[in-house]
Amino acid sequence: MIKLKSLLVLLLLFCLLVVSCVTHSQQASLGETHPDMVITAKAKEDLVMAVLSEAKTPNRYDLYLGNSIDIALPPETTSNVRFMNWIQALFAKEAGWSHIEDQYTTQLKEKFSEAELRELLNLVKQPLVKRLVQAEIEAYSASAKERRRLLSKLWDNYNRGMFKPPSETLQ
């Protein structure tokens, strides 16, 4: 009888062990397949910042402010490199990334889950994507002179009345 009781106790302990292992395993796999269920605002914020940083979004945003400079200044002004560097820095300081960063981070937090942000982060860390981002930045910089010429010509032609807005846009 004692052997039977001992056997039953061992069987009961074994069953409890199996149940706890299965429960733990299910919770672990649930956390892996549904990371949004165990999300913290700080973790998501950190992921958003990492994605934006890896994608060089802050740098590109400030660089693309150059479009405003390109359309505002005639092409001959841009031959003064020191002036162009100064005005680019001024634009970045007064209207750059630091002024709109919150809007970007809010959008990404709203539009992407934590799992998607992790996937995006892995993607932008890939060497091929890094090369693509760098090539795009270099292409933008290399096309500056032609872009300024085209924008200056466009603006001059617009001011000469060569482009007439459709009547519905003037109402």
Phi, psi and omega in degrees: 000322179294322179296322180293317178297317179298318179296318179295320178296316178298318179297318179296315178298319178298316179298318178297320178298314179297315180297316180293323177295316180296316180298314179298318179297318179294319179294320180295315181289327176296318178296326180287321184274340180227068183294342180294339181287336182242056187256143173240149180299321181295317180297317181292318177301315179297320178296316179301313181297321179293318179298311181298319180294312180298325179279359180059031181299316179300318180295315182293322179301310180296322178296319183287349171299342177303335176301321178295319178293317181302320183277337183275332185247141177292153183305326182293333178295328187287355178284345176274096187298318181297319178296316180297319177296319179296312184292325176297316178295322178297313178300316180298318182292317188270336183219017188274197186308318185300337181275339184237002183308317181300323180293320177295311183296321178299315179300313182293321178296324181283324188271340186233141175282170178298319179297319179293322177295321177297319179295317177298319179298316177298322181294310183289348175274351180293137182304322181294320178292320177301318178295320178299312179300314180296318179296322179293319177297315180295321178295320178299313180295318182293333182270006185304312184298312180293321179299316179297318179299312181295317180292322178296316179297315179301312182296317178299314180296322177297314181293337176278358179083018182285343179241121179256120178296144176301146186302325181293342179275349183263359183267000000 
